[in-house]
């Protein structure tokens, strides 16, 4: 069968177009122990919001997303920080995975048998504000994992000093409806990329952080509903933003 442009376009139209990598959101709950280094007052000052207003917005959106829960013993109690990082996250990636295989030969040709699932690390890139808040936060997160004064690694799921979280990466369609998402279980930062400095550079600082995790759980059925957030924030006015189901029309 020869390629048919009309059939191709018809197939795309039937699926409401092509998915765009720019329609995404990252939800990164900060473990309680790590969050002890930061506070809502700093975030509020950056966004020029009073503390109470920022907390209300964070709570509303957090509730719409099912809360900033963590699978580890160290649960997040810093939704404001999580929402701030979501705004600053410029690029992300849906992680990959692969199957390790072993060659087996019993009789005849050699064939492969899978024996292990390997989940690939994922990276997030954040725009840095003028106070370098993002760099300070992730530096402290990694320092909390392996303190430089003792060189003793902390227990990852300790109730008081645990450093793991559940990182969520969401893909939306053009109507802000979730079409796919992954939850990275027991995630933590493993590296911070170098940030080059130059007299001739006129751009902005970006910070790339790589995360490891135990496994990821795909979500296929639209578990996050932005309509609840709009209703919580704007009341009856939110009805103009929302409509039917999970879709938001602007």
Rosetta blueprint (number, residue, H / E / L):
1 X L
2 X L
3 X L
4 X L
5 X H
6 X H
7 X H
8 X H
9 X H
10 X H
11 X H
12 X H
13 X H
14 X H
15 X L
16 X L
17 X L
18 X L
19 X L
20 X L
21 X L
22 X L
23 X L
24 X E
25 X E
26 X E
27 X E
28 X E
29 X L
30 X L
31 X E
32 X H
33 X H
34 X H
35 X H
36 X L
37 X L
38 X L
39 X L
40 X H
41 X H
42 X H
43 X H
44 X H
45 X H
46 X H
47 X H
48 X L
49 X L
50 X L
51 X H
52 X H
53 X H
54 X H
55 X H
56 X H
57 X H
58 X H
59 X H
60 X H
61 X H
62 X H
63 X H
64 X H
65 X L
66 X L
67 X L
68 X L
69 X L
70 X L
71 X L
72 X L
73 X L
74 X L
75 X L
76 X E
77 X L
78 X L
79 X H
80 X H
81 X H
82 X H
83 X H
84 X H
85 X H
86 X H
87 X H
88 X H
89 X E
90 X E
91 X E
92 X L
93 X L
94 X L
95 X L
96 X L
97 X E
98 X E
99 X E
100 X E
101 X E
102 X E
103 X E
104 X E
105 X L
106 X L
107 X L
108 X L
109 X L
110 X L
111 X E
112 X E
113 X E
114 X E
115 X E
116 X E
117 X E
118 X E
119 X E
120 X L
121 X L
122 X E
123 X E
124 X E
125 X E
126 X E
127 X E
128 X L
129 X L
130 X L
131 X L
132 X L
133 X H
134 X H
135 X H
136 X H
137 X H
138 X H
139 X H
140 X H
141 X H
142 X H
143 X H
144 X H
145 X H
146 X E
147 X L
148 X L
149 X L
150 X L
151 X L
152 X L
153 X E
154 X L
155 X L
156 X L
157 X L
158 X L
159 X L
160 X L
161 X L
162 X L
163 X L
164 X L
165 X E
166 X E
167 X E
168 X E
169 X E
170 X E
171 X E
172 X E
173 X L
174 X L
175 X L
176 X L
177 X L
178 X E
179 X E
180 X E
181 X E
182 X E
183 X E
184 X E
185 X E
186 X E
187 X E
188 X E
189 X E
190 X E
191 X E
192 X E
193 X L
194 X L
195 X L
196 X L
197 X L
198 X L
199 X L
200 X L
201 X L
202 X L
203 X L
204 X L
205 X L
206 X E
207 X E
208 X E
209 X E
210 X E
211 X E
212 X E
213 X L
214 X L
215 X E
216 X E
217 X E
218 X E
219 X E
220 X L
221 X L
222 X L
223 X L
224 X L
225 X L
226 X H
227 X H
228 X H
229 X H
230 X H
231 X H
232 X H
233 X H
234 X H
235 X H
236 X H
237 X H
238 X H
239 X H
240 X H
241 X H
242 X E
243 X L
244 X L
245 X L
246 X L
247 X L
248 X E
249 X L
250 X L
